[in-house]
Amino acid sequence: MKTCLVVDDSRVIRKVARRILEDLGFEVAEASDGLEAMAWCSAVMPDMILLDWRMPGMDGLEFLRRLRAEPGGETPKVVFCSAETDLDRISEALDTGADEYIMKPFDGGIVAGKLDYLGLAA
Amino acid sequence: MIEPTDRAFLADLCLQRAGLQVDPEKAYLIDSRIAPVARREGFASPRDFVDALRADPDGRMSWALVEALSQSETDFFRDRRVFVHLVDEVLPALAAAHGGQPVRVWSAACGAGQEIYSLAMMLADAPGTPTATELYASDLSERALEKAQAGLYSQFEIQRGLPARTLVRHFEKQGDSFVLSPRIRQMIRWRRVNLLDDLSRLGQFDLILCRHLLPQLAPGAQALVLAQLQRSLAPGGRLVLGLRDPTGDLVAVDPAFGVYAAPSEAARSAA
């Protein structure tokens, strides 16, 4: 079973994302900020990370930079999931190493489409 | 709430106008689609809209009805591998057979333009010299065509099937929406076409895309549209259908990608 780490400071968003990803056949773990997510990834790299941008402590972009510098940190597909819809910021996320980008609000169809594009569909 | 006899009348009108199969038993669907159109067209109630249609079933309102009951959502790059196959295999083969003349491509039920724009963006992004193409798109719905030409999509629409890299490369933000670059929009020529009408004035095409329309049509209309599209194919041309669409007597070329040829054409090349 493929694994996905959902990183978001909102419990509601984590819950929504978990339901969508479990329906798509993923085993889901949750982290509420970048630091907690780094701890998860040091233990075991997930196949995919759904990553919020603005979080207290370590934000999504900083987490992504550190992840990509870790051994094995190139492996997980990282999909940003953020309320940021400015195209220059989206480019920044992609240039920093994100594989895809989802603008909030989102639904199951959008997530499924992105996973299909990344070759992660079950 | 629209009465059962009125629903049957509306369904029949859609069948006559566009070959559209509407189930008159689907009260909720019909009610929910008719109410906004009635409001937009200035009627006090859906009832008044139906009365106007009964008084003038050939008038402009009948098209507003058809548009309302045929609208369907679609994605960018729907069945992505089909687009890859068209750009990598089908279009270059058609171009080679043409000796350098541009390949004429027609998206025959283009809706809000996601299909033809997906193809246009792929061609624009193709490495090397892209296949020389002329891109045409048509739909029955004036409203869909207006939206397609504007190239303006909501945040929800833009995220369906469109990779983020493609989004930032070809779109600009405009308020809460996203607008496609003029460079891509200018690649397409648009026209309102009812596929039940005489299509000969459109000329012939090397590649016709008509995906996911046929299942919406009544069986008689499906056969008619398929026959019409076959007549619009240039010699050696290809017709691309949705992966689960009915295929009539077409000859499968790459059925895994929905690519077909006219039967007369297959007979000719076999001879």
Interface residues (C-beta under 8 A of the other chain):
Chain A: T85 D86 L87 I90 S91 L94 A98 E100 Y101 I102 M103 F106 D107 G109 I110 G113 D116 Y117
Chain B: D75 R80 Q155 F156 Q159 R160 G161 P163 A164 R165 L167 V168 F171 E172 K173
